[in-house]
Amino acid sequence: MSHICLVCSECGASHNADMHTLECTGCGAPLDVQYDHDDIHTVRSAGFDMPVPYHSDFPGVTMGEGNTPVVPLPRIAASLVAGDLYGKLEFMNPTGSFKDRGTATMLSVAVEHGVAEVVEDSSGNAGASVSAYSARAGIEAHVFAPSSAPVAKLGQIRVYEAQTHAVPGPREASTDAAVEFQRGNSLVYASHNLSPYFVEGTKTFAYEVAAQVSPPPDHIVIPVGNGSLLLGCWTGFSELLARREITRMPRLHAIQAEAVMPIAAAFAGEEWSPGASTLAGGIAVGSPPRKNQVLRAVRGSGGVALAVSDDSIVHWQKRLAALEGIFAEPTSAAAFAGIDAMLEQGHIERDESVLAAITGFGLKDALPE
């Protein structure tokens, strides 16, 4: 008997926990993990007992992901005339991005279910992560990625000997091709966009922040494409709050690029349609399946969702490197462009503490000019 089931994020319908069910059979919405609190399985994470969807005392597939450092950013803070500012260096994960948190949990569940072959679609970081952890687990991976993705990211996917499928066209074309292949071959779709286990894995970020910054920062700023890290923060901090391990929820802010801003537009009540492209490829998701959940988490925490220009992203990528010695990919730099904008707009007060998720390493993308 499993200690979890899968629950629809919209209508609340319950589903059996397996690797094949990714959407509600009734309304088609994404699913979330729900625990049986009479028979819950936990592991120790950052000094806290954390519920997990697998059954062992540690992830069945792991490469030491997590426990990434939080570093103060005093020179950036001074340039913004801001209070305490921190960066959590998620590029210190094994494949160079926060995606390893979700992948470790998702593939640990896959191993428990005896999965031998998976399909994923990704613009880069998630594909590299699934490829690496599949290699670790002895699982064959098929990764579909835009042919326009950065060469370094495509090369990283291939080096793990995943079956790499470069797809021309927009980001959504890779998803369509992956789904068609998965259905045609009756394989497991290990989607970082849809898998409830992937989202569940990202909550370790919140547990670590709670241990590393006490009390937790007033604001956490996250570059958002599909929103799995922000949803992981919401879940993790909600669990800690329910157990009175922390006394308040940080305000969670979602930052997108102006060229691809479905969540920021919906938050503002504006119309938006795909068309333009952005250099922040990690957040270039035109139709995030968990958009409604991200909006509820942002609003529920008292945060905001906004979009920033590519020019401001490049500016802050360079400033972060020059002032603090941190080389982040453009997607990560969007968080700092967002902090700048939120300070100007009054969403963040000058004396409040802020933590930015620095989600990926700069060498994974084209170098700034």
Backbone torsions as a table, in degrees:
resi	resn	phi	psi	omega
1	MET	NA	124.5	-179.1
2	SER	-77.3	151.7	177.2
3	HIS	-89.8	8.5	179.1
4	ILE	-135.4	160.5	164.2
5	CYS	-137.9	174.4	178.5
6	LEU	-110.4	131.8	-174.7
7	VAL	-121.9	137.0	179.1
8	CYS	-63.7	133.1	-178.5
9	SER	-71.8	-13.5	-178.3
10	GLU	-111.7	-54.0	-174.9
11	CYS	-98.2	-11.5	176.9
12	GLY	83.1	4.3	179.9
13	ALA	-64.2	141.3	-177.7
14	SER	-93.9	142.8	179.7
15	HIS	-134.7	151.4	175.6
16	ASN	-65.0	146.2	-179.5
17	ALA	-80.8	112.4	172.8
18	ASP	-145.9	-173.1	-178.3
19	MET	-97.2	-8.5	-174.9
20	HIS	-95.9	-27.2	-176.3
21	THR	-88.0	111.1	-177.5
22	LEU	-115.9	-15.7	-178.7
23	GLU	-134.4	152.7	179.1
24	CYS	-61.3	131.4	179.8
25	THR	-72.3	-13.3	178.9
26	GLY	-93.6	-53.9	-174.0
27	CYS	-113.3	-8.0	176.1
28	GLY	84.0	4.2	-179.7
29	ALA	-78.7	159.5	177.6
30	PRO	-63.8	159.9	-177.5
31	LEU	-108.0	155.1	175.6
32	ASP	-123.6	156.0	174.9
33	VAL	-77.2	134.5	172.7
34	GLN	-125.7	134.0	-175.3
35	TYR	-98.3	145.6	170.2
36	ASP	-84.5	105.8	-172.8
37	HIS	-75.1	-3.6	171.2
38	ASP	-86.5	-15.1	-178.0
39	ASP	-145.1	58.1	-173.1
40	ILE	-91.4	143.7	176.5
41	HIS	-110.4	127.4	-178.4
42	THR	-125.0	157.5	168.5
43	VAL	-126.5	162.0	179.8
44	ARG	-84.5	122.9	179.7
45	SER	-132.9	118.0	178.3
46	ALA	53.4	33.4	177.9
47	GLY	89.2	1.8	179.8
48	PHE	-119.2	152.6	172.3
49	ASP	-82.6	119.7	-174.2
50	MET	-118.2	125.1	175.4
51	PRO	-63.4	139.4	-179.9
52	VAL	-133.6	151.5	-176.4
53	PRO	-86.1	-5.2	174.3
54	TYR	-98.2	176.0	-167.5
55	HIS	-113.0	-4.4	178.8
56	SER	-89.4	175.3	-178.3
57	ASP	-87.7	3.3	173.9
58	PHE	-159.4	161.1	-178.7
59	PRO	-56.9	136.0	178.4
60	GLY	-68.0	-24.5	176.8
61	VAL	-124.9	112.1	-177.3
62	THR	-148.9	150.8	171.4
63	MET	-132.4	29.1	177.7
64	GLY	80.3	27.0	179.7
65	GLU	-64.4	160.0	179.4
66	GLY	86.2	-170.0	-177.3
67	ASN	54.0	37.8	179.6
68	THR	-78.1	149.2	-174.7
69	PRO	-73.5	149.8	166.9
70	VAL	-106.4	124.2	-177.3
71	VAL	-121.3	139.7	174.6
72	PRO	-70.3	147.6	-179.4
73	LEU	-122.4	69.6	-171.8
74	PRO	-67.6	-33.7	-177.3
75	ARG	-74.7	-37.8	173.5
76	ILE	-63.7	-43.2	179.4
77	ALA	-59.3	-42.7	-179.9
78	ALA	-64.9	-37.9	-179.8
79	SER	-68.4	-24.8	178.6
80	LEU	-93.1	-6.1	-172.3
81	VAL	54.3	53.3	-175.3
82	ALA	-118.7	172.3	176.3
83	GLY	-79.8	-150.3	-179.3
84	ASP	-63.1	128.7	-178.9
85	LEU	-128.7	131.2	-178.8
86	TYR	-126.8	153.6	170.3
87	GLY	-122.4	133.6	173.7
88	LYS	-101.4	117.9	-167.9
89	LEU	-84.3	80.4	-177.6
90	GLU	-70.1	-15.8	176.4
91	PHE	-72.7	-2.6	175.0
92	MET	-81.7	-2.3	173.4
93	ASN	-68.8	162.0	-170.1
94	PRO	-54.1	-37.6	179.9
95	THR	-104.1	9.4	172.1
96	GLY	92.5	16.9	175.7
97	SER	-156.3	166.6	179.7
98	PHE	-64.5	-16.8	-174.4
99	LYS	-59.0	-23.2	-179.3
100	ASP	-61.7	-27.9	178.5
101	ARG	-62.0	-50.7	-179.3
102	GLY	-68.8	-39.6	-177.9
103	THR	-63.9	-42.0	-179.2
104	ALA	-58.0	-44.1	179.5
105	THR	-69.8	-46.4	-178.3
106	MET	-59.2	-45.2	-177.5
107	LEU	-78.7	-22.6	172.0
108	SER	-64.3	-41.7	175.3
109	VAL	-65.7	-39.8	179.5
110	ALA	-59.7	-42.6	179.0
111	VAL	-62.9	-41.7	178.1
112	GLU	-61.7	-30.3	179.7
113	HIS	-89.7	2.8	177.0
114	GLY	73.6	24.9	-179.3
115	VAL	-70.9	133.7	-178.3
116	ALA	-111.1	-15.0	-173.3
117	GLU	-152.2	133.7	-177.6
118	VAL	-132.6	160.2	175.9
119	VAL	-122.8	139.1	177.9
120	GLU	-142.3	152.7	170.0
121	ASP	-125.8	140.9	-172.9
122	SER	-163.6	148.4	174.4
123	SER	-80.9	-4.9	178.0
124	GLY	160.6	-73.8	-170.8
125	ASN	-62.4	-45.7	-179.6
126	ALA	-67.2	-37.5	177.6
127	GLY	-62.0	-42.8	177.5
128	ALA	-63.9	-41.5	-178.7
129	SER	-65.2	-48.8	179.5
130	VAL	-63.3	-37.6	177.9
131	SER	-62.5	-46.0	-177.9
132	ALA	-65.9	-47.8	-177.0
133	TYR	-72.4	-28.8	173.0
134	SER	-65.7	-42.2	176.0
135	ALA	-58.8	-42.8	179.4
136	ARG	-61.0	-37.3	-175.4
137	ALA	-89.0	-8.0	-175.8
138	GLY	75.8	28.1	178.9
139	ILE	-104.1	138.1	176.3
140	GLU	-81.1	131.3	-177.7
141	ALA	-116.6	137.8	170.8
142	HIS	-113.8	118.7	-176.8
143	VAL	-117.3	124.3	178.1
144	PHE	-103.6	125.1	-176.9
145	ALA	-139.6	151.6	176.6
146	PRO	-60.4	137.7	178.4
147	SER	-64.7	-17.7	178.6
148	SER	-86.8	-0.5	-179.9
149	ALA	-61.4	153.5	179.0
150	PRO	-53.3	138.9	-177.8
151	VAL	-56.1	-39.7	-178.7
152	ALA	-62.2	-37.6	-179.0
153	LYS	-73.0	-42.2	176.6
154	LEU	-63.4	-39.6	178.3
155	GLY	-64.0	-37.1	178.4
156	GLN	-65.8	-40.2	177.0
157	ILE	-59.9	-44.4	-175.2
158	ARG	-70.1	-30.8	-174.1
159	VAL	-66.0	-23.7	176.8
160	TYR	-84.2	3.7	178.5
161	GLU	64.4	30.5	168.3
162	ALA	-71.3	153.4	173.5
163	GLN	-75.6	106.2	-172.6
164	THR	-98.4	127.0	-178.6
165	HIS	-117.6	104.5	178.8
166	ALA	-85.3	122.9	-172.2
167	VAL	-113.2	123.7	176.4
168	PRO	-69.4	158.9	177.2
169	GLY	99.0	-171.1	-176.6
170	PRO	-69.6	170.7	-178.6
171	ARG	-54.6	-38.8	-177.4
172	GLU	-63.9	-24.8	178.8
173	ALA	-64.1	-34.3	178.1
174	SER	-66.0	-40.2	177.4
175	THR	-62.4	-46.3	-179.5
176	ASP	-60.2	-42.8	-179.3
177	ALA	-66.7	-40.0	179.7
178	ALA	-64.4	-44.3	-179.7
179	VAL	-63.9	-42.7	178.5
180	GLU	-61.2	-43.6	180.0
181	PHE	-65.9	-44.0	-179.0
182	GLN	-61.6	-45.2	-179.8
183	ARG	-68.5	-39.7	-178.7
184	GLY	-67.0	-23.4	-178.1
185	ASN	-114.6	7.8	177.3
186	SER	53.1	47.1	-179.8
187	LEU	-104.2	170.1	175.9
188	VAL	-82.1	129.9	176.5
189	TYR	-90.9	96.9	-179.5
190	ALA	-84.8	68.5	-172.0
191	SER	-86.1	120.7	175.1
192	HIS	-68.8	-17.5	177.3
193	ASN	-76.7	-36.2	-170.9
194	LEU	-113.6	-29.7	-172.5
195	SER	-60.0	123.8	176.4
196	PRO	-65.1	-25.8	-179.5
197	TYR	-74.1	-33.1	176.8
198	PHE	-63.8	-49.9	179.4
199	VAL	-59.4	-40.4	-179.7
200	GLU	-61.9	-34.2	179.5
201	GLY	-68.4	-28.8	-176.2
202	THR	-74.7	-11.1	-178.9
203	LYS	-68.9	-14.0	175.8
204	THR	-58.9	-27.4	176.4
205	PHE	-56.3	-46.9	-178.5
206	ALA	-65.2	-42.9	179.6
207	TYR	-60.5	-41.0	179.3
208	GLU	-67.3	-43.3	179.0
209	VAL	-59.5	-41.2	179.9
210	ALA	-61.4	-32.6	178.7
211	ALA	-82.6	-30.3	-173.0
212	GLN	-89.6	-28.8	-178.8
213	VAL	-126.8	109.3	-176.4
214	SER	-124.1	122.0	-4.5
215	PRO	-68.3	166.9	179.3
216	PRO	-57.4	153.1	-179.6
217	PRO	-59.0	154.9	177.0
218	ASP	-64.4	-34.9	-175.1
219	HIS	-134.1	140.6	169.9
220	ILE	-123.6	126.1	-173.3
221	VAL	-114.0	125.6	-170.2
222	ILE	-131.8	128.3	170.0
223	PRO	-68.4	132.3	-169.9
224	VAL	-126.9	124.5	169.0
225	GLY	-109.9	-77.5	172.1
226	ASN	-84.2	-26.8	174.7
227	GLY	93.3	15.1	-176.1
228	SER	-64.4	-37.0	-179.5
229	LEU	-70.4	-40.5	177.9
230	LEU	-64.1	-41.5	178.2
231	LEU	-66.6	-35.6	175.0
232	GLY	-63.1	-40.1	176.1
233	CYS	-61.4	-46.6	180.0
234	TRP	-59.2	-45.4	-179.5
235	THR	-65.7	-47.9	-177.3
236	GLY	-63.5	-48.1	179.5
237	PHE	-66.6	-33.7	177.3
238	SER	-63.9	-41.5	177.2
239	GLU	-63.1	-44.7	179.9
240	LEU	-65.0	-38.6	179.2
241	LEU	-66.9	-41.6	-180.0
242	ALA	-62.9	-31.4	179.3
243	ARG	-92.9	4.8	179.0
244	ARG	61.5	29.2	173.7
245	GLU	-77.9	-25.1	172.3
246	ILE	-130.1	164.2	-174.8
247	THR	-106.9	-10.5	179.1
248	ARG	-155.0	157.2	177.2
249	MET	-90.5	126.4	171.9
250	PRO	-60.8	151.7	173.6
251	ARG	-76.6	125.2	-175.7
252	LEU	-101.9	124.6	-176.3
253	HIS	-116.1	134.0	-179.6
254	ALA	-104.9	122.5	-179.6
255	ILE	-111.0	128.8	177.4
256	GLN	-124.4	169.3	175.2
257	ALA	-88.0	145.1	-178.7
258	GLU	-58.8	-29.7	-178.3
259	ALA	-74.1	-26.5	-178.5
260	VAL	-137.3	91.8	-168.7
261	MET	-136.5	51.8	-178.5
262	PRO	-63.1	-36.3	-177.9
263	ILE	-77.4	-44.6	178.8
264	ALA	-62.1	-39.3	179.1
265	ALA	-66.1	-44.0	179.3
266	ALA	-63.9	-37.9	178.2
267	PHE	-61.5	-39.2	-178.8
268	ALA	-85.0	-3.7	-177.9
269	GLY	72.2	30.7	-177.7
270	GLU	-109.5	157.9	174.1
271	GLU	-81.9	145.6	175.4
272	TRP	-150.9	142.6	176.1
273	SER	-138.5	145.6	-178.7
274	PRO	-61.4	155.5	177.4
275	GLY	171.5	-55.2	-178.2
276	ALA	-83.6	170.2	178.2
277	SER	-121.9	164.3	180.0
278	THR	-135.7	152.0	176.8
279	LEU	-75.5	-13.0	177.2
280	ALA	-86.4	73.3	-172.3
281	GLY	-61.7	-27.9	-178.4
282	GLY	-67.7	-17.6	178.4
283	ILE	-118.3	17.3	-179.8
284	ALA	-87.6	70.3	-178.6
285	VAL	-119.5	109.2	-174.4
286	GLY	-76.2	-29.8	-176.7
287	SER	-133.6	71.9	-178.7
288	PRO	-66.6	123.5	-175.7
289	PRO	-65.6	-22.2	-179.6
290	ARG	-103.3	26.5	-177.1
291	LYS	-55.1	-46.2	-178.2
292	ASN	-62.9	-38.0	177.8
293	GLN	-65.6	-42.3	179.2
294	VAL	-61.8	-44.0	179.4
295	LEU	-61.6	-41.6	179.0
296	ARG	-65.0	-39.4	179.6
297	ALA	-66.8	-44.1	178.7
298	VAL	-60.1	-51.6	-178.5
299	ARG	-66.1	-39.7	-178.6
300	GLY	-64.6	-28.5	179.6
301	SER	-89.6	-6.8	-176.0
302	GLY	84.0	16.8	-179.1
303	GLY	-90.8	-173.6	177.3
304	VAL	-133.7	162.0	171.7
305	ALA	-121.1	128.4	178.5
306	LEU	-146.3	165.8	-177.2
307	ALA	-116.0	149.1	-179.2
308	VAL	-127.3	157.6	-177.2
309	SER	-79.3	157.2	174.6
310	ASP	-62.2	-35.5	177.8
311	ASP	-60.4	-42.2	179.6
312	SER	-70.1	-31.8	177.1
313	ILE	-64.4	-47.2	178.3
314	VAL	-61.6	-43.0	179.3
315	HIS	-55.5	-47.8	-176.4
316	TRP	-77.9	-25.1	172.2
317	GLN	-61.5	-44.1	179.5
318	LYS	-70.4	-40.9	-179.8
319	ARG	-64.5	-40.7	-179.7
320	LEU	-62.8	-39.0	177.9
321	ALA	-70.5	-45.4	-174.2
322	ALA	-72.2	-35.5	-175.6
323	LEU	-92.6	-30.9	-174.2
324	GLU	-123.4	-3.3	179.0
325	GLY	73.1	21.9	-178.6
326	ILE	-111.3	118.8	-179.4
327	PHE	-100.0	99.7	-178.5
328	ALA	-102.6	153.0	173.8
329	GLU	-70.0	160.1	-178.4
330	PRO	-53.5	-38.3	178.5
331	THR	-54.5	-44.4	-179.7
332	SER	-67.9	-38.2	-179.6
333	ALA	-63.1	-23.5	177.1
334	ALA	-58.0	-31.4	179.1
335	ALA	-61.4	-39.0	-178.2
336	PHE	-75.8	-34.5	171.6
337	ALA	-61.4	-37.1	177.7
338	GLY	-67.9	-41.3	177.1
339	ILE	-60.5	-44.5	177.6
340	ASP	-56.6	-48.3	-178.7
341	ALA	-64.9	-41.1	-177.5
342	MET	-70.4	-31.7	173.2
343	LEU	-64.7	-43.4	-179.8
344	GLU	-65.8	-35.6	-176.9
345	GLN	-87.8	-5.0	177.5
346	GLY	85.7	7.7	176.8
347	HIS	-72.8	-26.3	174.2
348	ILE	-119.7	128.9	176.5
349	GLU	-82.0	152.6	-173.0
350	ARG	-64.6	-20.5	-178.0
351	ASP	-103.2	7.0	-178.4
352	GLU	-89.7	155.8	-180.0
353	SER	-90.1	142.5	-174.8
354	VAL	-135.7	137.3	172.7
355	LEU	-122.0	130.6	176.9
356	ALA	-106.1	135.6	173.8
357	ALA	-83.6	112.7	177.7
358	ILE	-94.6	93.6	-159.1
359	THR	-82.0	-21.2	-176.6
360	GLY	-154.2	158.6	-173.7
361	PHE	-87.0	146.3	-175.0
362	GLY	-63.5	-30.6	-178.1
363	LEU	-71.4	-6.9	176.8
364	LYS	-78.5	-9.4	-175.2
365	ASP	-125.8	175.1	173.7
366	ALA	-61.9	140.7	-177.6
367	LEU	-72.4	142.2	178.4
368	PRO	-67.0	146.2	179.2
369	GLU	-82.2	NA	NA
